[in-house]
Amino acid sequence: MLVLSRNPEEAIMIGDEVEITVLEVRGDKVRLGIRAPAEIPVHRKEVYQAMKEANVEAASPNDGALQQAMLILRGRRKREEKARVKEG
């Protein structure tokens, strides 16, 4: 981890496009300004982690969803078999 000291109104650059400026230091709080292109998402870490967890949860099928999908596929298979019998 790189550790830097900056005074208010001083900045650091990340690559050529991301600029982080110390806006204010008040007690144990530091206000930062972040300038980045729109295509680079910028989130507080706790928000980022919550989004990541929500995405993992949404991508993981629960038992109910899996059973529902199996019923749909079974119903489709039965309809296809009936159609083949009628054709044959």
Secondary structure, 3 states (H helix, E strand, C coil): CCCCCCCCCCEEEECCCEEEEEEEEECCEEEEEEECCCCCCCCCHHHHHHHHHHHHHHHCCCHHHHHHHHHHHHHHHHHHHHHHHHHC
